[in-house]
Amino acid sequence: MGLAITVFSAVFLAIGGFLFGYDSGIITSTIALDTFKEYFNDPSDTITGGIVSAFQGGAIAGTIFNMMFADMLGRRRTIFVGALVSVLGSSLQAGAVNIEMLIVGRFIGGVAVGQLTSTIPMYAGELSEPKYRGILSGLLQWMLSWGFFVAQWLGYGCERITTQFSWRFPLAFQNVPGLILIGGIFFLQESPRWLMEKDRHEDAMSSLQKLRSGTPNETINLEFREIRDVIIADRALGNISWKSIVTKPTWRKRLLLGCGVQAFGPLSGINVINYYGPRIYQILGISTRESLLIVGISGALSIVWCTIGLALLDRAGRIKPLLVSAAGLAAALLVNAVQGQYFDPSNGAQLRSMVAMNFAFSFFYTPLGIISWVYPAEIFPVECRALGNAVTTFTNWTVNLIFAQFSPQALSAIEFKYFYVFFVFNVIAFLCYWFFYPETKGRSLEQMDEVFGDQLVPHAMKDPAAAEAAMEKDETLRAEVRTESVA
């Protein structure tokens, strides 16, 4: 029963991933439609980049909101606020009467996605048991793939409509996932770890008991004690504040690794291919309708790849899949960059090969797409988990913004030579994963202090006897201090 509640919670939360994927994917077909271009007087490369990148700019603002307020609001209320903001942004986009209104709507929609993407994987991870945490936190990417899929095929289906409905309806459909989140978020359990960090111990135990219903009480009590003991030990050091994530060496290392894996997502080149797929295929001489069909097929396959990736994640771990991903992405980009320099429009085999490389790229992106959300969500201590996830997601969206804004000009100027840039970044990512990233598979969130070398107390789930002895020793010392104070 408890596992069912946890799984349902993670799946429901992942609706935020659908919103992210749909919001990101629908702009691909929207800016390619003739009806859209006619209504907005054929936007230039700069304006098109602004329409796309306004979303990333808003997402950056959303992560900044989380840096300041997410820890105060808690996990549920942060998602509720994000869902409300999403509905506002989606409505403005669907009703846009000029470019300015569309860009403002895209920005507000981005704010919502920034809030949601920096909260959902963390929230799902805090609800989950260690052996299921990878798949449940990674559901964000799975639902993101579904969002892209629906957006791509809805865009393809609306391409033949000759009225404004062809782009207004797909933009209006963005309201659906936001409304679902608003309607259901308060039926979920609040994170027991956040409740514990706020010293709401009874509420934390109640939430944990519901999430672990069917698990022996002894096991639930051990998990409760492990969470409590690690928080108490960290507080005993004193001076724990928002600055600690930078000033404390082991926490700073976690922050750098989390920012790194989030940055390597957009640095892989995935968003250039997703946002500007029709533009890339136009360079190859493929029509808008055919390019949207290719993008839609690729989106359908992404769901398959993501399903397989999630199924393997908690067995294969985090680092080995990242290495395979970086190597495959680099290879696919290099092949297309080289072929693009010697492209012959009359060579059908070469054309098919270059399209196939984009499919291969999508396949190899899957592990990175999943793990870039899972890894940051599981490596931070609870005292700075909301802040850490907000900062790492801020990194993702900042890099995303840069490439969203300048990619149209780059594709116009150098075409497939642009892919060499992302080839280099994927090689750098491979080396970073190999030398700097520790494996986190199978450990509880509290046991991450072992991985990063700052463990202060034995973990109750791993060594109950040692944890009990440490607690008794601590209570004895406190009693002696109280006695001396009275004397």
Buried (B, 14 or more C-beta within 10 A) or exposed (E): EBBEBBBEBBBBBBBBBBBBBBBBBBBBBBBBBEBBBEBBEEBEBEBBBBBBBBBBBBBBBBBBBBBEBBBEBBBBBBBBBBBBBBBBBBBBBBEBEEBEEBBBBBBBBBBBBBBBBBBBBBBBBBBBBBEBBBBBBBBBBBBBBBBBBBBBBBBBBBBEEEEBEBBBBBBBBBBBBBBBBBEEBEEBBBBBBBBBBBEBBEBBBBBBBBBBBEBEEEEBBBBBBBBBBBBBBBEEEEEBEEEBBEEBEBBEBBBEBBBBBBBBBBBBBBBBBBBBBBBBBBBBEBEBEEBBBBBBBBBBBBBEBBEEBBEBBBEBBBBEBBBBBBBBBBBBBBBBBBBBEEBEEEEEEBBEEBBEBBBBBBBBBBBBBBBBBBBBBBBBBBBBBBBBBBBBBBBBBBBBBBBBBBBBBBBEEBBBBBBBBBBBBBBBBBEBBEEEBBEBBEBBBBBBBBBBEBBEBBBBBBEBEEBBEBBEEBEEEEEEEEEEEEE
